[in-house]
Amino acid sequence: MIRLLTQDDFTIWKAIRLEALKEHPQAFSGSYEEESLRSDEEWKKRLKDSCVFAYFDNNKIAGVVGYYPHQVKKDAHRAEVYTTYLQSNSRNKGVMSALIQALAEHARKSGIEQLELDVTAHLSEAKKCYERNGFTVYGTKPRTLKIAGKYYDTLMMIKYL
Ligand SMILES: CC(C)(COP(=O)(O)OP(=O)(O)OC[C@H]1O[C@@H](n2cnc3c(N)ncnc32)[C@H](O)[C@@H]1OP(=O)(O)O)[C@@H](O)C(=O)NCCC(=O)NCCS
């Protein structure tokens, strides 16, 4: 089952986001160390300011993907995709593709014309998943992340709705 999370879901949202950051530090610009210090109000605010879709397996949250609409008038046609994550036993079943489809449909109906994201260059499964769902690479951002002294480039991807 796939549904949009509301602020009332902040406890499960916090749990799966922190799990994603802990398991895959190279995949996200946020870090477990910083985000685990956030207050409940901050977790609720993130859900209020963005749209996060979740996949439930036997009523337990097992995957998420979200988007942040840009805030100012001149770039309100754009949104940033974030928190693409599936627990390992929900992978390779087309679940993320279904989540991205739900997210893209919601964004399109909200007047958003393009979805953008950064993916760490060596994460081939993630890149493949985005390409499967209509995203294309339009450039490389050098040294986007620095983790334990090591730099990671990211690929910039876009999907027109
Ligand atoms: C990135 C990630 C979400 C991709 O998950 P995924 O399961 O590969 O993505 P999809 O839902 O698109 O599944 C596609 C796979 O399921 C298979 N599949 C099986 N049944 C399917 C169905 N009914 N419909 C569609 N695909 C199906 C596809 O063939 C494909 O496998 P393949 O690549 O071997 O061909 C996952 O690897 C992950 O959580 N990684 C860790 C976090 C991460 O890197 N996030 C990215 C941050 S930018």
The ligand as an ORCA input file, in Angstrom:
! r2SCAN-3c Opt
* xyz 0 1
  C      17.539      3.205     -5.022
  C      16.551      2.113     -4.632
  C      15.321      2.773     -3.998
  C      16.126      1.384     -5.908
  O      15.254      0.307     -5.578
  P      14.771     -0.762     -6.689
  O      14.023     -1.806     -5.983
  O      15.931     -1.147     -7.545
  O      13.821      0.126     -7.597
  P      12.523     -0.240     -8.422
  O      11.318     -0.159     -7.601
  O      12.541      0.652     -9.630
  O      12.700     -1.776     -8.819
  C      13.216     -2.104    -10.051
  C      13.722     -3.528    -10.063
  O      12.657     -4.407     -9.699
  C      12.420     -5.328    -10.766
  N      10.970     -5.646    -10.774
  C      10.445     -6.822    -10.346
  N       9.123     -6.794    -10.425
  C       8.764     -5.580    -10.939
  C       7.527     -4.967    -11.244
  N       6.360     -5.591    -11.043
  N       7.517     -3.701    -11.737
  C       8.687     -3.047    -11.952
  N       9.917     -3.591    -11.668
  C       9.949     -4.846    -11.154
  C      12.926     -4.618    -11.988
  O      13.257     -5.539    -13.020
  C      14.148     -3.927    -11.454
  O      15.245     -4.821    -11.304
  P      16.526     -4.739    -12.312
  O      17.213     -3.425    -12.022
  O      17.349     -5.895    -11.913
  O      15.947     -4.801    -13.683
  C      17.177      1.097     -3.631
  O      18.271      0.469     -4.253
  C      17.633      1.736     -2.316
  O      16.823      2.004     -1.414
  N      18.968      2.009     -2.195
  C      19.561      2.570     -0.983
  C      19.283      4.057     -0.816
  C      19.701      4.875     -2.021
  O      20.728      4.654     -2.642
  N      18.887      5.930     -2.346
  C      19.151      6.831     -3.454
  C      19.376      8.208     -2.955
  S      19.689      9.365     -4.297
*
